[in-house]
Amino acid sequence: MTTMKQTLESERDALYIAWSEDRQTAAPTPLRDWIARHPAHAEELTRWAVDAPVLECAAQRPTDPAAEARTLEIGQQVVAEMRARYLTAQPAPLKGLLETAKACGLTPKALAERLGVGLSTLAKLQQRHFRFASLPAEIVERAADALQVSAGQVRAYLQQPPTLAAGASYKSDGVPRAAEQEDFAQAVRASRDMTEEQKAYWLAQAENTTGE
């Protein structure tokens, strides 16, 4: 369905074509007549009538090669600077999947549902207890989509060393160490809070990851 804005733009474009063609004739229609016929476009008609002589005069003036070269050089510098800023800009690293989810208004349960995994698997992702090479690419993509960040940010987070569980207590007098990272597929098979359908899906994805 054509919107009112599209209709007005179409009418304006058609009017501009008619006005431009009329202006090239031997006896152009006066501006006041155009405005009388099309009062809704009085502002555009007035602007066209004022701008046209200036544009025509500019088009007829001889070009200055030195000025054109300088303008081109400045334009190229601006483009190069913008490209450099774009390429060097790095998104902020994730503090954690759960922390980012909270900022997005997602609870751990909601995030787990978005990923299609159990809460225990989500906790291991949060603590980076999986070997990154064993993770299916889709789980990274799902996390990025749910958290409204880039897949690169999620990959960078998951590739860091494993962490200890938040709030955990340890009886050992020595410095606590994070658990050894494990294979994603093995963890899925042993999971007690994932449905058989979820397990089957992620095991298939993990197998494709291994095959690659």
CNS distance restraints for C-alpha pairs under 8 A (distance, minus, plus):
assign (resid   2 and name CA) (resid   6 and name CA) 6.24 0.50 0.50
assign (resid   2 and name CA) (resid   7 and name CA) 6.72 0.50 0.50
assign (resid   3 and name CA) (resid   7 and name CA) 6.29 0.50 0.50
assign (resid   4 and name CA) (resid   8 and name CA) 6.24 0.50 0.50
assign (resid   5 and name CA) (resid   9 and name CA) 6.19 0.50 0.50
assign (resid   6 and name CA) (resid  10 and name CA) 6.09 0.50 0.50
assign (resid   7 and name CA) (resid  11 and name CA) 6.21 0.50 0.50
assign (resid   8 and name CA) (resid  12 and name CA) 6.08 0.50 0.50
assign (resid   9 and name CA) (resid  13 and name CA) 6.12 0.50 0.50
assign (resid  10 and name CA) (resid  14 and name CA) 6.21 0.50 0.50
assign (resid  11 and name CA) (resid  15 and name CA) 6.07 0.50 0.50
assign (resid  12 and name CA) (resid  16 and name CA) 6.12 0.50 0.50
assign (resid  12 and name CA) (resid  41 and name CA) 7.35 0.50 0.50
assign (resid  13 and name CA) (resid  17 and name CA) 6.36 0.50 0.50
assign (resid  14 and name CA) (resid  18 and name CA) 6.34 0.50 0.50
assign (resid  15 and name CA) (resid  19 and name CA) 6.01 0.50 0.50
assign (resid  16 and name CA) (resid  20 and name CA) 5.96 0.50 0.50
assign (resid  17 and name CA) (resid  21 and name CA) 6.17 0.50 0.50
assign (resid  18 and name CA) (resid  22 and name CA) 6.11 0.50 0.50
assign (resid  19 and name CA) (resid  23 and name CA) 6.13 0.50 0.50
assign (resid  20 and name CA) (resid  24 and name CA) 6.70 0.50 0.50
assign (resid  21 and name CA) (resid  25 and name CA) 7.02 0.50 0.50
assign (resid  22 and name CA) (resid  28 and name CA) 5.51 0.50 0.50
assign (resid  22 and name CA) (resid  29 and name CA) 6.81 0.50 0.50
assign (resid  23 and name CA) (resid  27 and name CA) 7.84 0.50 0.50
assign (resid  23 and name CA) (resid  28 and name CA) 4.94 0.50 0.50
assign (resid  23 and name CA) (resid  29 and name CA) 7.34 0.50 0.50
assign (resid  24 and name CA) (resid  28 and name CA) 7.04 0.50 0.50
assign (resid  29 and name CA) (resid  33 and name CA) 6.66 0.50 0.50
assign (resid  29 and name CA) (resid  34 and name CA) 7.09 0.50 0.50
assign (resid  30 and name CA) (resid  34 and name CA) 6.71 0.50 0.50
assign (resid  31 and name CA) (resid  35 and name CA) 6.26 0.50 0.50
assign (resid  31 and name CA) (resid  45 and name CA) 7.41 0.50 0.50
assign (resid  31 and name CA) (resid  46 and name CA) 7.40 0.50 0.50
assign (resid  31 and name CA) (resid  49 and name CA) 7.38 0.50 0.50
assign (resid  32 and name CA) (resid  36 and name CA) 6.07 0.50 0.50
assign (resid  33 and name CA) (resid  37 and name CA) 6.25 0.50 0.50
assign (resid  34 and name CA) (resid  38 and name CA) 6.05 0.50 0.50
assign (resid  34 and name CA) (resid  45 and name CA) 7.42 0.50 0.50
assign (resid  35 and name CA) (resid  39 and name CA) 5.05 0.50 0.50
assign (resid  35 and name CA) (resid  41 and name CA) 7.11 0.50 0.50
assign (resid  35 and name CA) (resid  42 and name CA) 5.17 0.50 0.50
assign (resid  35 and name CA) (resid  45 and name CA) 6.97 0.50 0.50
assign (resid  38 and name CA) (resid  42 and name CA) 6.63 0.50 0.50
assign (resid  41 and name CA) (resid  45 and name CA) 6.16 0.50 0.50
assign (resid  42 and name CA) (resid  46 and name CA) 6.12 0.50 0.50
assign (resid  43 and name CA) (resid  47 and name CA) 6.24 0.50 0.50
assign (resid  44 and name CA) (resid  48 and name CA) 6.10 0.50 0.50
assign (resid  45 and name CA) (resid  49 and name CA) 6.15 0.50 0.50
assign (resid  46 and name CA) (resid  50 and name CA) 6.25 0.50 0.50
assign (resid  47 and name CA) (resid  51 and name CA) 5.98 0.50 0.50
assign (resid  48 and name CA) (resid  52 and name CA) 5.84 0.50 0.50
assign (resid  49 and name CA) (resid  53 and name CA) 7.55 0.50 0.50
assign (resid  50 and name CA) (resid  54 and name CA) 7.47 0.50 0.50
assign (resid  51 and name CA) (resid  55 and name CA) 6.21 0.50 0.50
assign (resid  52 and name CA) (resid  56 and name CA) 6.11 0.50 0.50
assign (resid  53 and name CA) (resid  57 and name CA) 6.05 0.50 0.50
assign (resid  54 and name CA) (resid  58 and name CA) 6.19 0.50 0.50
assign (resid  55 and name CA) (resid  59 and name CA) 6.14 0.50 0.50
assign (resid  56 and name CA) (resid  60 and name CA) 6.37 0.50 0.50
assign (resid  57 and name CA) (resid  61 and name CA) 6.47 0.50 0.50
assign (resid  63 and name CA) (resid  68 and name CA) 7.71 0.50 0.50
assign (resid  64 and name CA) (resid  68 and name CA) 6.14 0.50 0.50
assign (resid  65 and name CA) (resid  69 and name CA) 6.04 0.50 0.50
assign (resid  66 and name CA) (resid  70 and name CA) 6.17 0.50 0.50
assign (resid  67 and name CA) (resid  71 and name CA) 6.08 0.50 0.50
assign (resid  68 and name CA) (resid  72 and name CA) 6.11 0.50 0.50
assign (resid  69 and name CA) (resid  73 and name CA) 6.10 0.50 0.50
assign (resid  70 and name CA) (resid  74 and name CA) 6.18 0.50 0.50
assign (resid  71 and name CA) (resid  75 and name CA) 6.15 0.50 0.50
assign (resid  72 and name CA) (resid  76 and name CA) 6.14 0.50 0.50
assign (resid  73 and name CA) (resid  77 and name CA) 6.24 0.50 0.50
assign (resid  74 and name CA) (resid  78 and name CA) 6.24 0.50 0.50
assign (resid  75 and name CA) (resid  79 and name CA) 6.23 0.50 0.50
assign (resid  76 and name CA) (resid  80 and name CA) 6.06 0.50 0.50
assign (resid  77 and name CA) (resid  81 and name CA) 6.11 0.50 0.50
assign (resid  78 and name CA) (resid  82 and name CA) 6.17 0.50 0.50
assign (resid  79 and name CA) (resid  83 and name CA) 6.06 0.50 0.50
assign (resid  80 and name CA) (resid  84 and name CA) 6.09 0.50 0.50
assign (resid  81 and name CA) (resid  85 and name CA) 6.22 0.50 0.50
assign (resid  82 and name CA) (resid  86 and name CA) 6.16 0.50 0.50
assign (resid  83 and name CA) (resid  87 and name CA) 6.11 0.50 0.50
assign (resid  84 and name CA) (resid  88 and name CA) 6.05 0.50 0.50
assign (resid  85 and name CA) (resid  89 and name CA) 5.87 0.50 0.50
assign (resid  91 and name CA) (resid 153 and name CA) 7.28 0.50 0.50
assign (resid  92 and name CA) (resid 153 and name CA) 7.83 0.50 0.50
assign (resid  93 and name CA) (resid 153 and name CA) 6.13 0.50 0.50
assign (resid  93 and name CA) (resid 156 and name CA) 7.55 0.50 0.50
assign (resid  93 and name CA) (resid 157 and name CA) 7.15 0.50 0.50
assign (resid  94 and name CA) (resid 100 and name CA) 7.02 0.50 0.50
assign (resid  94 and name CA) (resid 153 and name CA) 6.53 0.50 0.50
assign (resid  94 and name CA) (resid 154 and name CA) 7.25 0.50 0.50
assign (resid  94 and name CA) (resid 157 and name CA) 6.22 0.50 0.50
assign (resid  95 and name CA) (resid  99 and name CA) 6.56 0.50 0.50
assign (resid  95 and name CA) (resid 100 and name CA) 7.12 0.50 0.50
assign (resid  95 and name CA) (resid 157 and name CA) 7.96 0.50 0.50
assign (resid  96 and name CA) (resid 100 and name CA) 6.08 0.50 0.50
assign (resid  96 and name CA) (resid 126 and name CA) 6.26 0.50 0.50
assign (resid  96 and name CA) (resid 157 and name CA) 7.42 0.50 0.50
assign (resid  97 and name CA) (resid 101 and name CA) 6.03 0.50 0.50
assign (resid  97 and name CA) (resid 125 and name CA) 7.86 0.50 0.50
assign (resid  97 and name CA) (resid 126 and name CA) 5.60 0.50 0.50
assign (resid  97 and name CA) (resid 147 and name CA) 7.74 0.50 0.50
assign (resid  98 and name CA) (resid 102 and name CA) 6.10 0.50 0.50
assign (resid  98 and name CA) (resid 107 and name CA) 7.81 0.50 0.50
assign (resid  98 and name CA) (resid 108 and name CA) 6.38 0.50 0.50
assign (resid  98 and name CA) (resid 126 and name CA) 6.80 0.50 0.50
assign (resid  99 and name CA) (resid 103 and name CA) 6.45 0.50 0.50
assign (resid 100 and name CA) (resid 104 and name CA) 6.43 0.50 0.50
assign (resid 100 and name CA) (resid 147 and name CA) 6.35 0.50 0.50
assign (resid 101 and name CA) (resid 105 and name CA) 6.30 0.50 0.50
assign (resid 101 and name CA) (resid 106 and name CA) 4.94 0.50 0.50
assign (resid 101 and name CA) (resid 107 and name CA) 6.74 0.50 0.50
assign (resid 101 and name CA) (resid 108 and name CA) 7.41 0.50 0.50
assign (resid 101 and name CA) (resid 111 and name CA) 6.90 0.50 0.50
assign (resid 101 and name CA) (resid 146 and name CA) 7.76 0.50 0.50
assign (resid 101 and name CA) (resid 147 and name CA) 5.68 0.50 0.50
assign (resid 102 and name CA) (resid 106 and name CA) 5.16 0.50 0.50
assign (resid 102 and name CA) (resid 107 and name CA) 6.20 0.50 0.50
assign (resid 104 and name CA) (resid 147 and name CA) 6.58 0.50 0.50
assign (resid 104 and name CA) (resid 148 and name CA) 7.84 0.50 0.50
assign (resid 106 and name CA) (resid 110 and name CA) 5.73 0.50 0.50
assign (resid 106 and name CA) (resid 111 and name CA) 6.11 0.50 0.50
assign (resid 107 and name CA) (resid 111 and name CA) 6.21 0.50 0.50
assign (resid 108 and name CA) (resid 112 and name CA) 6.10 0.50 0.50
assign (resid 108 and name CA) (resid 119 and name CA) 7.26 0.50 0.50
assign (resid 108 and name CA) (resid 122 and name CA) 7.90 0.50 0.50
assign (resid 109 and name CA) (resid 113 and name CA) 6.22 0.50 0.50
assign (resid 109 and name CA) (resid 119 and name CA) 6.63 0.50 0.50
assign (resid 110 and name CA) (resid 114 and name CA) 6.26 0.50 0.50
assign (resid 111 and name CA) (resid 115 and name CA) 6.26 0.50 0.50
assign (resid 111 and name CA) (resid 146 and name CA) 7.04 0.50 0.50
assign (resid 112 and name CA) (resid 116 and name CA) 5.93 0.50 0.50
assign (resid 112 and name CA) (resid 117 and name CA) 5.34 0.50 0.50
assign (resid 112 and name CA) (resid 118 and name CA) 5.97 0.50 0.50
assign (resid 112 and name CA) (resid 119 and name CA) 5.92 0.50 0.50
assign (resid 112 and name CA) (resid 122 and name CA) 6.08 0.50 0.50
assign (resid 113 and name CA) (resid 117 and name CA) 6.38 0.50 0.50
assign (resid 113 and name CA) (resid 118 and name CA) 7.65 0.50 0.50
assign (resid 114 and name CA) (resid 142 and name CA) 7.18 0.50 0.50
assign (resid 114 and name CA) (resid 143 and name CA) 7.79 0.50 0.50
assign (resid 114 and name CA) (resid 146 and name CA) 6.57 0.50 0.50
assign (resid 115 and name CA) (resid 139 and name CA) 6.53 0.50 0.50
assign (resid 115 and name CA) (resid 142 and name CA) 5.78 0.50 0.50
assign (resid 115 and name CA) (resid 143 and name CA) 6.38 0.50 0.50
assign (resid 115 and name CA) (resid 146 and name CA) 7.88 0.50 0.50
assign (resid 116 and name CA) (resid 198 and name CA) 6.51 0.50 0.50
assign (resid 117 and name CA) (resid 121 and name CA) 6.22 0.50 0.50
assign (resid 117 and name CA) (resid 122 and name CA) 6.75 0.50 0.50
assign (resid 117 and name CA) (resid 194 and name CA) 6.13 0.50 0.50
assign (resid 117 and name CA) (resid 198 and name CA) 6.78 0.50 0.50
assign (resid 118 and name CA) (resid 122 and name CA) 6.34 0.50 0.50
assign (resid 118 and name CA) (resid 191 and name CA) 7.64 0.50 0.50
assign (resid 118 and name CA) (resid 193 and name CA) 5.11 0.50 0.50
assign (resid 118 and name CA) (resid 194 and name CA) 4.99 0.50 0.50
assign (resid 119 and name CA) (resid 123 and name CA) 6.09 0.50 0.50
assign (resid 119 and name CA) (resid 193 and name CA) 7.08 0.50 0.50
assign (resid 120 and name CA) (resid 124 and name CA) 6.42 0.50 0.50
assign (resid 120 and name CA) (resid 191 and name CA) 7.53 0.50 0.50
assign (resid 120 and name CA) (resid 193 and name CA) 7.16 0.50 0.50
assign (resid 121 and name CA) (resid 125 and name CA) 6.27 0.50 0.50
assign (resid 121 and name CA) (resid 187 and name CA) 7.58 0.50 0.50
assign (resid 121 and name CA) (resid 188 and name CA) 7.56 0.50 0.50
assign (resid 121 and name CA) (resid 191 and name CA) 7.56 0.50 0.50
assign (resid 122 and name CA) (resid 126 and name CA) 6.14 0.50 0.50
assign (resid 123 and name CA) (resid 127 and name CA) 6.22 0.50 0.50
assign (resid 124 and name CA) (resid 128 and name CA) 5.75 0.50 0.50
assign (resid 124 and name CA) (resid 129 and name CA) 5.01 0.50 0.50
assign (resid 124 and name CA) (resid 130 and name CA) 6.76 0.50 0.50
assign (resid 125 and name CA) (resid 129 and name CA) 6.24 0.50 0.50
assign (resid 125 and name CA) (resid 130 and name CA) 6.67 0.50 0.50
assign (resid 125 and name CA) (resid 158 and name CA) 7.16 0.50 0.50
assign (resid 127 and name CA) (resid 162 and name CA) 5.65 0.50 0.50
assign (resid 127 and name CA) (resid 163 and name CA) 4.97 0.50 0.50
assign (resid 127 and name CA) (resid 164 and name CA) 6.58 0.50 0.50
assign (resid 127 and name CA) (resid 165 and name CA) 6.58 0.50 0.50
assign (resid 128 and name CA) (resid 158 and name CA) 5.59 0.50 0.50
assign (resid 128 and name CA) (resid 159 and name CA) 7.51 0.50 0.50
assign (resid 128 and name CA) (resid 160 and name CA) 7.13 0.50 0.50
assign (resid 128 and name CA) (resid 161 and name CA) 6.77 0.50 0.50
assign (resid 128 and name CA) (resid 162 and name CA) 4.58 0.50 0.50
assign (resid 128 and name CA) (resid 163 and name CA) 6.48 0.50 0.50
assign (resid 128 and name CA) (resid 181 and name CA) 7.46 0.50 0.50
assign (resid 129 and name CA) (resid 162 and name CA) 5.39 0.50 0.50
assign (resid 129 and name CA) (resid 163 and name CA) 7.52 0.50 0.50
assign (resid 129 and name CA) (resid 179 and name CA) 7.02 0.50 0.50
assign (resid 129 and name CA) (resid 180 and name CA) 6.89 0.50 0.50
assign (resid 129 and name CA) (resid 181 and name CA) 4.49 0.50 0.50
assign (resid 129 and name CA) (resid 182 and name CA) 6.17 0.50 0.50
assign (resid 130 and name CA) (resid 134 and name CA) 7.22 0.50 0.50
assign (resid 130 and name CA) (resid 135 and name CA) 7.31 0.50 0.50
assign (resid 130 and name CA) (resid 181 and name CA) 4.90 0.50 0.50
assign (resid 130 and name CA) (resid 182 and name CA) 4.84 0.50 0.50
assign (resid 130 and name CA) (resid 183 and name CA) 5.79 0.50 0.50
assign (resid 130 and name CA) (resid 184 and name CA) 5.79 0.50 0.50
assign (resid 131 and name CA) (resid 135 and name CA) 7.04 0.50 0.50
assign (resid 131 and name CA) (resid 181 and name CA) 5.45 0.50 0.50
assign (resid 131 and name CA) (resid 182 and name CA) 5.73 0.50 0.50
assign (resid 131 and name CA) (resid 183 and name CA) 5.85 0.50 0.50
assign (resid 131 and name CA) (resid 184 and name CA) 7.13 0.50 0.50
assign (resid 132 and name CA) (resid 158 and name CA) 6.47 0.50 0.50
assign (resid 132 and name CA) (resid 159 and name CA) 5.84 0.50 0.50
assign (resid 134 and name CA) (resid 183 and name CA) 5.81 0.50 0.50
assign (resid 134 and name CA) (resid 184 and name CA) 5.58 0.50 0.50
assign (resid 134 and name CA) (resid 185 and name CA) 7.37 0.50 0.50
assign (resid 134 and name CA) (resid 206 and name CA) 6.73 0.50 0.50
assign (resid 134 and name CA) (resid 209 and name CA) 6.84 0.50 0.50
assign (resid 134 and name CA) (resid 210 and name CA) 7.00 0.50 0.50
assign (resid 135 and name CA) (resid 139 and name CA) 7.13 0.50 0.50
assign (resid 135 and name CA) (resid 140 and name CA) 7.90 0.50 0.50
assign (resid 135 and name CA) (resid 184 and name CA) 5.93 0.50 0.50
assign (resid 135 and name CA) (resid 206 and name CA) 6.60 0.50 0.50
assign (resid 135 and name CA) (resid 209 and name CA) 7.26 0.50 0.50
assign (resid 136 and name CA) (resid 140 and name CA) 7.22 0.50 0.50
assign (resid 136 and name CA) (resid 202 and name CA) 7.79 0.50 0.50
assign (resid 136 and name CA) (resid 205 and name CA) 5.77 0.50 0.50
assign (resid 136 and name CA) (resid 206 and name CA) 5.31 0.50 0.50
assign (resid 136 and name CA) (resid 208 and name CA) 7.76 0.50 0.50
assign (resid 136 and name CA) (resid 209 and name CA) 5.60 0.50 0.50
assign (resid 137 and name CA) (resid 141 and name CA) 6.42 0.50 0.50
assign (resid 137 and name CA) (resid 209 and name CA) 7.51 0.50 0.50
assign (resid 138 and name CA) (resid 142 and name CA) 6.00 0.50 0.50
assign (resid 138 and name CA) (resid 205 and name CA) 7.78 0.50 0.50
assign (resid 139 and name CA) (resid 143 and name CA) 6.09 0.50 0.50
assign (resid 140 and name CA) (resid 144 and name CA) 6.18 0.50 0.50
assign (resid 140 and name CA) (resid 151 and name CA) 6.18 0.50 0.50
assign (resid 140 and name CA) (resid 154 and name CA) 6.29 0.50 0.50
assign (resid 140 and name CA) (resid 155 and name CA) 6.69 0.50 0.50
assign (resid 141 and name CA) (resid 145 and name CA) 6.17 0.50 0.50
assign (resid 141 and name CA) (resid 151 and name CA) 5.72 0.50 0.50
assign (resid 142 and name CA) (resid 146 and name CA) 6.09 0.50 0.50
assign (resid 143 and name CA) (resid 147 and name CA) 5.95 0.50 0.50
assign (resid 143 and name CA) (resid 151 and name CA) 7.76 0.50 0.50
assign (resid 143 and name CA) (resid 154 and name CA) 7.12 0.50 0.50
assign (resid 144 and name CA) (resid 148 and name CA) 5.72 0.50 0.50
assign (resid 144 and name CA) (resid 149 and name CA) 5.01 0.50 0.50
assign (resid 144 and name CA) (resid 150 and name CA) 5.43 0.50 0.50
assign (resid 144 and name CA) (resid 151 and name CA) 5.09 0.50 0.50
assign (resid 144 and name CA) (resid 153 and name CA) 7.79 0.50 0.50
assign (resid 144 and name CA) (resid 154 and name CA) 6.22 0.50 0.50
assign (resid 145 and name CA) (resid 149 and name CA) 6.66 0.50 0.50
assign (resid 145 and name CA) (resid 150 and name CA) 7.70 0.50 0.50
assign (resid 149 and name CA) (resid 153 and name CA) 6.69 0.50 0.50
assign (resid 149 and name CA) (resid 154 and name CA) 7.56 0.50 0.50
assign (resid 150 and name CA) (resid 154 and name CA) 6.72 0.50 0.50
assign (resid 151 and name CA) (resid 155 and name CA) 6.14 0.50 0.50
assign (resid 152 and name CA) (resid 156 and name CA) 6.04 0.50 0.50
assign (resid 153 and name CA) (resid 157 and name CA) 6.28 0.50 0.50
assign (resid 154 and name CA) (resid 158 and name CA) 6.21 0.50 0.50
assign (resid 155 and name CA) (resid 159 and name CA) 6.04 0.50 0.50
assign (resid 156 and name CA) (resid 160 and name CA) 6.77 0.50 0.50
assign (resid 162 and name CA) (resid 178 and name CA) 6.08 0.50 0.50
assign (resid 162 and name CA) (resid 179 and name CA) 7.35 0.50 0.50
assign (resid 162 and name CA) (resid 180 and name CA) 7.79 0.50 0.50
assign (resid 162 and name CA) (resid 181 and name CA) 6.98 0.50 0.50
assign (resid 163 and name CA) (resid 178 and name CA) 5.43 0.50 0.50
assign (resid 163 and name CA) (resid 179 and name CA) 7.96 0.50 0.50
assign (resid 164 and name CA) (resid 168 and name CA) 7.52 0.50 0.50
assign (resid 164 and name CA) (resid 177 and name CA) 7.04 0.50 0.50
assign (resid 164 and name CA) (resid 178 and name CA) 4.95 0.50 0.50
assign (resid 164 and name CA) (resid 179 and name CA) 7.51 0.50 0.50
assign (resid 170 and name CA) (resid 176 and name CA) 6.94 0.50 0.50
assign (resid 172 and name CA) (resid 176 and name CA) 7.35 0.50 0.50
assign (resid 182 and name CA) (resid 186 and name CA) 7.57 0.50 0.50
assign (resid 182 and name CA) (resid 187 and name CA) 7.22 0.50 0.50
assign (resid 183 and name CA) (resid 187 and name CA) 6.38 0.50 0.50
assign (resid 184 and name CA) (resid 188 and name CA) 6.24 0.50 0.50
assign (resid 184 and name CA) (resid 206 and name CA) 7.40 0.50 0.50
assign (resid 185 and name CA) (resid 189 and name CA) 6.30 0.50 0.50
assign (resid 185 and name CA) (resid 202 and name CA) 7.46 0.50 0.50
assign (resid 185 and name CA) (resid 203 and name CA) 5.73 0.50 0.50
assign (resid 185 and name CA) (resid 206 and name CA) 6.03 0.50 0.50
assign (resid 186 and name CA) (resid 190 and name CA) 6.37 0.50 0.50
assign (resid 187 and name CA) (resid 191 and name CA) 5.96 0.50 0.50
assign (resid 188 and name CA) (resid 194 and name CA) 7.76 0.50 0.50
assign (resid 188 and name CA) (resid 199 and name CA) 6.01 0.50 0.50
assign (resid 188 and name CA) (resid 202 and name CA) 7.49 0.50 0.50
assign (resid 188 and name CA) (resid 203 and name CA) 7.23 0.50 0.50
assign (resid 189 and name CA) (resid 199 and name CA) 6.66 0.50 0.50
assign (resid 189 and name CA) (resid 203 and name CA) 7.88 0.50 0.50
assign (resid 194 and name CA) (resid 198 and name CA) 6.08 0.50 0.50
assign (resid 194 and name CA) (resid 199 and name CA) 6.46 0.50 0.50
assign (resid 195 and name CA) (resid 199 and name CA) 6.25 0.50 0.50
assign (resid 196 and name CA) (resid 200 and name CA) 6.05 0.50 0.50
assign (resid 197 and name CA) (resid 201 and name CA) 6.21 0.50 0.50
assign (resid 198 and name CA) (resid 202 and name CA) 6.23 0.50 0.50
assign (resid 199 and name CA) (resid 203 and name CA) 5.90 0.50 0.50
assign (resid 200 and name CA) (resid 204 and name CA) 6.18 0.50 0.50
assign (resid 201 and name CA) (resid 205 and name CA) 6.38 0.50 0.50
assign (resid 202 and name CA) (resid 206 and name CA) 5.96 0.50 0.50
assign (resid 203 and name CA) (resid 207 and name CA) 6.06 0.50 0.50
assign (resid 204 and name CA) (resid 208 and name CA) 6.43 0.50 0.50
assign (resid 205 and name CA) (resid 209 and name CA) 6.33 0.50 0.50
assign (resid 206 and name CA) (resid 210 and name CA) 6.24 0.50 0.50
assign (resid 207 and name CA) (resid 211 and name CA) 6.10 0.50 0.50
assign (resid 208 and name CA) (resid 212 and name CA) 6.27 0.50 0.50
